[in-house]
Amino acid sequence: MGFEADHYAGGMHLYAASLEDPNDFKPTFHVNWQSKLPWLEMHDDLPKYDSTLLHAPDNSDY
């Protein structure tokens, strides 16, 4: 299960839960951090972007 977004032309977004083995894919950042549920706690050192990567300081690495 996935979707395409107009703001990432040519990109495909996939839901980790829909993959055969989600453990094969390690996240490298969080997006839309400002809109996460208040009870959701993530204790990692990954970069956190309040919006999409379009508004990140430098999205050339993603």
Secondary structure, DSSP 8 states (H G I E B T S, - for coil): -EE--TTSTT--EE-GGGSS-GGG-----B-SGGGS-TT--------B-SS-GGGSS--TT-
